[in-house]
Amino acid sequence: MSATRLTDKQQNFVREYVKDFNSTRAAISAGYSKRSAMQRGQEVRDNPLVILEIEKYIRRKDNDVD
């Protein structure tokens, strides 16, 4: 079963990730464990739905994350 929308944590990850494109920091800020942040950040970043959301933020003209 594939998800059709981002979880709250994934959405928070996207908001943090587009600030400096650091997946580990974004994972920690989004609420993932510090111990697994590097791995989870990469996994979340590689999720196709997350990629689409990141691209939306990048294309925004006002570049306002919030």
C-alpha positions as protocol buffer text, in pm:
chain_id: "A"
residue {
  index: 1
  type: MET
  ca { x: 0 y: 0 z: 0 }
}
residue {
  index: 2
  type: SER
  ca { x: 157 y: 330 z: -105 }
}
residue {
  index: 3
  type: ALA
  ca { x: 80 y: 657 z: 66 }
}
residue {
  index: 4
  type: THR
  ca { x: -90 y: 930 z: -131 }
}
residue {
  index: 5
  type: ARG
  ca { x: -3 y: 1218 z: 99 }
}
residue {
  index: 6
  type: LEU
  ca { x: 280 y: 1318 z: 328 }
}
residue {
  index: 7
  type: THR
  ca { x: 269 y: 1250 z: 699 }
}
residue {
  index: 8
  type: ASP
  ca { x: 306 y: 1544 z: 935 }
}
residue {
  index: 9
  type: LYS
  ca { x: 667 y: 1444 z: 1003 }
}
residue {
  index: 10
  type: GLN
  ca { x: 744 y: 1425 z: 631 }
}
residue {
  index: 11
  type: GLN
  ca { x: 588 y: 1767 z: 574 }
}
residue {
  index: 12
  type: ASN
  ca { x: 793 y: 1910 z: 860 }
}
residue {
  index: 13
  type: PHE
  ca { x: 1101 y: 1747 z: 711 }
}
residue {
  index: 14
  type: VAL
  ca { x: 1036 y: 1920 z: 377 }
}
residue {
  index: 15
  type: ARG
  ca { x: 996 y: 2261 z: 544 }
}
residue {
  index: 16
  type: GLU
  ca { x: 1323 y: 2217 z: 728 }
}
residue {
  index: 17
  type: TYR
  ca { x: 1510 y: 2057 z: 438 }
}
residue {
  index: 18
  type: VAL
  ca { x: 1451 y: 2345 z: 196 }
}
residue {
  index: 19
  type: LYS
  ca { x: 1613 y: 2588 z: 439 }
}
residue {
  index: 20
  type: ASP
  ca { x: 1965 y: 2448 z: 396 }
}
residue {
  index: 21
  type: PHE
  ca { x: 1927 y: 2112 z: 215 }
}
residue {
  index: 22
  type: ASN
  ca { x: 2072 y: 1918 z: 508 }
}
residue {
  index: 23
  type: SER
  ca { x: 1872 y: 1598 z: 548 }
}
residue {
  index: 24
  type: THR
  ca { x: 2015 y: 1507 z: 890 }
}
residue {
  index: 25
  type: ARG
  ca { x: 1927 y: 1844 z: 1048 }
}
residue {
  index: 26
  type: ALA
  ca { x: 1588 y: 1838 z: 877 }
}
residue {
  index: 27
  type: ALA
  ca { x: 1515 y: 1491 z: 1016 }
}
residue {
  index: 28
  type: ILE
  ca { x: 1605 y: 1598 z: 1370 }
}
residue {
  index: 29
  type: SER
  ca { x: 1397 y: 1916 z: 1343 }
}
residue {
  index: 30
  type: ALA
  ca { x: 1104 y: 1717 z: 1205 }
}
residue {
  index: 31
  type: GLY
  ca { x: 1107 y: 1491 z: 1510 }
}
residue {
  index: 32
  type: TYR
  ca { x: 1303 y: 1186 z: 1400 }
}
residue {
  index: 33
  type: SER
  ca { x: 1547 y: 1030 z: 1646 }
}
residue {
  index: 34
  type: LYS
  ca { x: 1891 y: 1191 z: 1665 }
}
residue {
  index: 35
  type: ARG
  ca { x: 2047 y: 843 z: 1665 }
}
residue {
  index: 36
  type: SER
  ca { x: 1897 y: 754 z: 1329 }
}
residue {
  index: 37
  type: ALA
  ca { x: 1865 y: 1102 z: 1179 }
}
residue {
  index: 38
  type: MET
  ca { x: 2126 y: 1053 z: 908 }
}
residue {
  index: 39
  type: GLN
  ca { x: 1968 y: 735 z: 774 }
}
residue {
  index: 40
  type: ARG
  ca { x: 1606 y: 845 z: 820 }
}
residue {
  index: 41
  type: GLY
  ca { x: 1680 y: 1182 z: 661 }
}
residue {
  index: 42
  type: GLN
  ca { x: 1813 y: 1013 z: 350 }
}
residue {
  index: 43
  type: GLU
  ca { x: 1519 y: 771 z: 338 }
}
residue {
  index: 44
  type: VAL
  ca { x: 1263 y: 1049 z: 375 }
}
residue {
  index: 45
  type: ARG
  ca { x: 1444 y: 1270 z: 122 }
}
residue {
  index: 46
  type: ASP
  ca { x: 1435 y: 987 z: -134 }
}
residue {
  index: 47
  type: ASN
  ca { x: 1060 y: 931 z: -97 }
}
residue {
  index: 48
  type: PRO
  ca { x: 891 y: 1022 z: -429 }
}
residue {
  index: 49
  type: LEU
  ca { x: 616 y: 1223 z: -258 }
}
residue {
  index: 50
  type: VAL
  ca { x: 873 y: 1414 z: -53 }
}
residue {
  index: 51
  type: ILE
  ca { x: 1075 y: 1486 z: -367 }
}
residue {
  index: 52
  type: LEU
  ca { x: 767 y: 1635 z: -533 }
}
residue {
  index: 53
  type: GLU
  ca { x: 695 y: 1852 z: -229 }
}
residue {
  index: 54
  type: ILE
  ca { x: 1056 y: 1972 z: -215 }
}
residue {
  index: 55
  type: GLU
  ca { x: 1035 y: 2066 z: -583 }
}
residue {
  index: 56
  type: LYS
  ca { x: 718 y: 2266 z: -514 }
}
residue {
  index: 57
  type: TYR
  ca { x: 897 y: 2467 z: -244 }
}
residue {
  index: 58
  type: ILE
  ca { x: 1197 y: 2526 z: -468 }
}
residue {
  index: 59
  type: ARG
  ca { x: 974 y: 2656 z: -749 }
}
residue {
  index: 60
  type: ARG
  ca { x: 787 y: 2899 z: -525 }
}
residue {
  index: 61
  type: LYS
  ca { x: 857 y: 3253 z: -629 }
}
residue {
  index: 62
  type: ASP
  ca { x: 849 y: 3406 z: -283 }
}
residue {
  index: 63
  type: ASN
  ca { x: 1087 y: 3145 z: -136 }
}
residue {
  index: 64
  type: ASP
  ca { x: 897 y: 3167 z: 193 }
}
residue {
  index: 65
  type: VAL
  ca { x: 917 y: 2830 z: 366 }
}
residue {
  index: 66
  type: ASP
  ca { x: 634 y: 2901 z: 607 }
}
